[in-house]
Amino acid sequence: MLKQMTVGLESIPLTLPGLIPVGAPENSQTDERRDLAQTGLRVHPIALGTSVFGWTAQTADCELILDRYAELGGNFLDTADSYSAGRSEHIIGSWVSRRGVRDQTVIATKIGRHPDNPGLGSVSIVRAVEASLERLQTDYIDVLYFHDDDPTVPLEDALGTAEWLIESGKVRHLAVSAYRPERLVQARILAASGYPRIAAVGTHYSLLHRSSYEGTLELVSRGQNLAVIPYLTLENGFLSGKYRSRAQLDTTARGTRVSSLVNRQGLRALQVLDRVAEEQGVTPTTIALAWVLSRPGITAPVVSANDPEQVDALMAAPAISLTRTQSAELEKVWHS
């Protein structure tokens, strides 16, 4: 394997997606952006999740959602080849192509769950990436995620295939989702031998779900300078205040997942979110995201919207500064 070479920021083209050109005027949109680890990419602290595209959000609404997100300074789109059987990627690709904003957009997609290319075998990875590139109408993927760990494939084989994709220019950077800390350590050891370095890790993290990140994964992520990209930060809409009783739940898969949160702790969380939101003059959604953004090591939570009106509440979160009292009250939710 050819050793992965580290490129200094001074040699990266100024047109690289997500980068702010030198000498560009400062504004509130670009000032909010954060480094995506050591990739040279600068991303908005709210990544727009698109798992609902082609599912609960139809094409016309998706385009309006994307328009509003971009209008408010967003540049970080999160998708997967398995979302709506590839429909999510297709919608993003069409929108980016028509708007002519590929160079200003950081696209992260995941592979490994699509029924046509399951797992992380070499053939599946290459075919999955080729299919994603076609749907996204682009020549490269900024951040490619391994959607899940695949214990049937040696990690060095999966990383070796990713290395070829990076060298060919089809993939810029590599990330993983739902990987155990010990696998991240193994990946870093392999990186020392020339395999591609993992730049980001996705993990379930929210006000009501903290144990999967806080602890060993947090220590490993921060020790390796990984960008931490949390998902399910609103717990399928529960922390937005949409569901406050079991009578409000439907029979969908989402309703089933939310049902486990309609308990003493969950309702206590909504009470605190309501109170802090009123004090800040925003929505509970904004406060739930602001809390995640305030946590150590977090780069950008992935959150979705079903209509353009919901985007504003998401994008308001980075500007919120929680008081010590508010942070303490939110902290108590986990221990209630």
N, C-alpha and C positions, 0 to 999 in steps of 0.2 A: 504493500500500500504506500502511496506517496504521502509524505508527511504533510498534514494540513498546515499551511503557512498563515501566520498572523499578519494582517495588513494594518498599518498605522492609519489613523483617521486622516492624516494629512494627505494620504494618497488615494482616498476614496473619492470618486467623482461627486461633484456637488449636486448632480441630478439623481443620486441614489435615492430610491423611494424612502420617504419618511424623514430625510435629512432636511434641515433648514439651511438654505443657501447662506454662505458667508456674506455679511453685509445686508441681509434682508431686514426690513424694518421690524422692530419688536412689536408684538401686540399680545392681547390677552389670550388668544388662541394658541400661539406657539409657545408662550411663556409657560403654559400648563404642561407641556409635553415632557415626558420622562425618557431617560435612556433605557432601551431594551437590552439590559445587561451590557456586554461589550461588543454588540453587533454594529454599532454606528447608527442604528435606527433610533429615531425619536418618535414616540407614540403618545397619543392622547391617553390620559389615565383612565378613561372609560373605553373599553373595547366593545364594539357593537357585536353582540352575539346574533347569529342568523339561523339558529336551529329551527326557528318558527317560520322561516321563509319557505313558502310553498306548502306549508302545513296549516297553522292557524292564521298566518298572514299571507294574503294573496299578492300576486305580482304588482298590481297597481299600488297597493298600500306599501309594499316592500320598497318600491322606488321612492315613494314619498318619505318613508322612514330614512332611507339612505340620504336623500336630499337634505333632510332636516339635520341629521347627524353631521354631515359635512359642513352645512351652513354654520353650525355651532362649534366648528373647529375639529371635529372628529376625523381621524385618519387611519384607524386600526380596526379592520374587519376580521371577525373570527367565524370560520365555517368548517365544514367537514364533508368528505365525499359521501358520507352516509346520511347527511341531513336531507330528508325528503327525497332519498334515492338520487342525490346529485342535483336536485332542483335548486337548492340554496346556492350552490356554486354557479349554476347557470344564470340565476337572477343577478348575482353580483357581477359576473362577467359581462352581461349585457349592459348593466348600469355603468360600470367603469368604462367600457368601450364607448358608449354613447356620450358620456360626459367628458371623455378625454382626460381622466384624472389618474391614470395608472401610476405615473411617476410621483404623485402626491399621496398615494394610498399604500398602506402596509397590509398585505393580505396574508393571513395565517389560515391554513387548512390542515385537516387531519385525515390520516389514512389508516386502514386496518379493519374497519367495520363494514365496508361495502360488500354486499354478497358476491359481487363479481370478482373482487380482489381482496379476499379476507386474509387477515394475519399479516405478518411481517417477513415472509419469505421473499427472497430477492425478486422473483418474477412478479409476485403480488405488488411489491413496493413500486417497481418500475412501471407496471401497467396502471397502477392506481394514480401515480403522479402524471403520467401521460394523459389519462382520462380527465384528471382535475385541470390540467393546463388547457385542455380543449374546452371544457365547460367554462372555465374562468376567462377564456379568450386572452391568454397572456403567454409569454415565453418563459416566465419564471415565477416561482412561489417564494415570497419573502421569508416566511417561517413555516416549515413543514413539521407537523406533529406526528409522532407515533401515538395514535389515539389510545391504545392500551398496550401494556406489556404483553409480549407473546412468548410464553415459556417454552414453546416448541422450537423456537429459533434462537441459536446462540446470539448474544448481544453483538459480538464482533461481526457477525454476518450481516445483521441489520444495519449496523453503523458503516460497514464496508460498502454496502449498496448506497447508503446515503452519501458517502464520500464521492462515489462516482457521479451521483446526481448533482452534487455541489460543484465538482470539477467541470461538469458539462454545462454549468450555468443554469440548470433548470430549477435548482433550489439554492437559496441564499444561506439560510440558517436552519438549524435543527432544534426541535423541542420535543418534549414528551408529556403525556397526560396520565395521571393516576399511577405513576411509578413509585415504587417503594424506595425509601432512602438508600438502602443497600445497593439497589440497582443503579442509582445515581452515582454512588461511590465507585461502583464497577465501571461505569461509563467514563468517569474522570480518569481512572487508571488506564483505560484503553486509549483515551485521548492523549495521554502522555506518550503513547507508542505511535501516535500519528493519525489515529482515527478522529473524525469530526467531534468537536466539543458540543455538548448540549448547551443551548443558550437560555432556555426557558422551561419551566415546569408548570403544568396545569394541575390544580387540586381543588377539591370541594372545600369551600371556606365561607363561613357566614357568621353572623351574630349567634346563631343557634347551632352551628356545626364548626367546632374549633379544633377538636382533637386530632384530625387527620393532618393538619398543618403545624399547629403549635407543638413544639417538642422536637423530635429528631429531624423531621423534614425541614422545619424552619432552620435548624442549625446547619444541616447539610446545604440547603439552598443558599443561605447567606455566606457560608464558608466557601462555596464554589462561585459566588457572585452570579447566581442564576436569577433571571427575571421570574417572579412568581405571578402567575396569571390565574386568579381564583375563578371558579365557576359556581353556579347555583348560589350566588351571593344573596339573592332575594328568595331563595327556597321556593322556586316555582310560583312566585307571586305572593306567597304567604306574608312575607315581611313588607309588602306594599300595603297591607291592610285589607286586601281584597277578600280574604276569607277570615271570618271571625266566629263562625259556628259551623258545626257539621252540617247543618241544614243548607248552608251555602255551597257545599261541595257537590260536584257532579260525579258522574260515574266514569269519567275518562281516566287515563293513566295518571294524568297530572293531579286530578282530584284525589286519587288513591294515595299518591305520594304525599300530598299536603295533609291528608287526614291524620297522619301520625304527629303532626305539629299542633293540632288543635287540642292542646292540653294546658295544664297550669303554667308551665314554663313559656310556651308559645304565646299564650294570651298575655302573660306578664310582659313579654318582649314587645307586643303591640302597644300595650299601655305606655311603656317607656318611650317607644318610638313616637307615639302620638304626642306625648308631652314635649319631648325635645323638638319635634318638628314644629309644633306651635310656637315654641320659644324662638326658633330660628326663622320662622315664616316660610317654611318649605313643606314638602310632603314626607311621610314616613319612608318612602322609597329613597329619597335623597339622603336621609339620615342613615339608613341601613348601609348605603354605599359609602357614605362619608366615614362611617366607623371602620369599614374594611380598608379604605384608603389610608386611614390613620395608623394602621397596624404596621409593625416593623417588617421590612423586606417585600412589601406588596408593590407590584408595578402597576398593574391595570386589571381590575375585575372585568369579566365578560358578562354582559347583561343584554337582554333582548327586549324588544318592544313590538307590540302587535299593531300599533298605530302611531302616526307621527306625533300626536299629542303627548304620548308617554316619553318621548325622547328628551324633552326639556327637563323632566324630573331627574333623569339619569345624568344628564350633562351638567346639572347644577351641583352635583356632589363634590367635585374637586375644589370648589370655591368655599366650601363650608369648613369653618374652624370650630370644632367642638370645644366647649369650655371644660375645665377640669371636672366640674360637678356633673356635666352631661356625660362625659366619658366614664366617670365612676358609676353613674346610674346604668349606663349601657353595659358596663363590665359586670355589674351584679346580676344581669339577666342570666348569664351562663351558670351562675352559682345558685340561682333561685330554685 
